[in-house]
Amino acid sequence: MKLRCDLQLGAAYVTLDEAPVAESEQVRPDMVLDLDGRNRVVGIEIPNVRCTFPQADVKRLELELA
């Protein structure tokens, strides 16, 4: 799993799987799911993460394992 933030665009992308993206589905105005050929979610894009989560510090990442 990878998290990538583009600070200039203010976008965040979570890669869940390295499978090729077959299609994308906008599930909300602030969230796009990328699907593989078997209709599994392989990526999540938050195009304007700063507006969606104004309190989030996109320069700092915390990882919590259960």
C-alpha positions in Angstrom: 0.0 0.0 0.0 1.3 3.5 -0.9 0.1 7.0 -0.1 1.2 9.8 -2.4 0.3 13.5 -1.9 0.9 16.2 -4.5 1.2 19.3 -2.4 1.0 21.6 -5.4 -2.3 20.1 -6.6 -3.5 19.3 -3.0 -4.4 15.8 -4.1 -3.9 12.5 -2.2 -3.8 9.0 -3.8 -3.8 5.7 -2.0 -2.5 2.7 -4.0 -4.0 -0.5 -2.6 -2.8 -2.9 -5.4 -0.4 -2.5 -8.4 -3.0 -4.0 -10.8 -3.7 -1.9 -13.9 -6.7 0.5 -13.6 -9.5 -0.5 -15.9 -11.9 2.2 -14.9 -12.5 5.0 -12.4 -15.7 5.8 -10.6 -16.4 9.0 -8.9 -18.3 8.0 -5.8 -18.5 11.5 -4.3 -17.5 14.9 -5.5 -14.3 14.5 -3.3 -13.5 10.9 -4.0 -12.6 8.7 -7.0 -12.2 4.9 -6.9 -9.9 3.2 -9.4 -11.0 -0.3 -10.3 -9.1 -3.2 -11.9 -10.5 -5.5 -14.6 -12.2 -7.7 -11.9 -14.0 -4.6 -10.4 -11.8 -4.5 -7.3 -10.7 -1.2 -5.8 -7.0 -0.7 -6.5 -6.7 3.0 -5.7 -8.5 5.9 -4.0 -8.0 9.5 -5.1 -9.0 12.5 -3.0 -8.6 15.3 -5.6 -8.7 18.2 -3.2 -7.6 16.8 0.1 -7.0 20.2 1.7 -10.7 21.3 1.2 -12.1 17.8 2.1 -10.0 17.6 5.3 -9.0 21.2 6.2 -7.4 20.2 9.5 -5.2 17.5 8.0 -1.5 18.1 7.9 -0.6 16.6 4.4 3.1 17.0 5.1 2.9 14.6 8.1 1.9 10.9 7.8 1.1 8.6 10.7 0.8 4.9 10.3 -1.1 2.8 12.8 -1.0 -1.0 12.7 -3.6 -2.9 14.6 
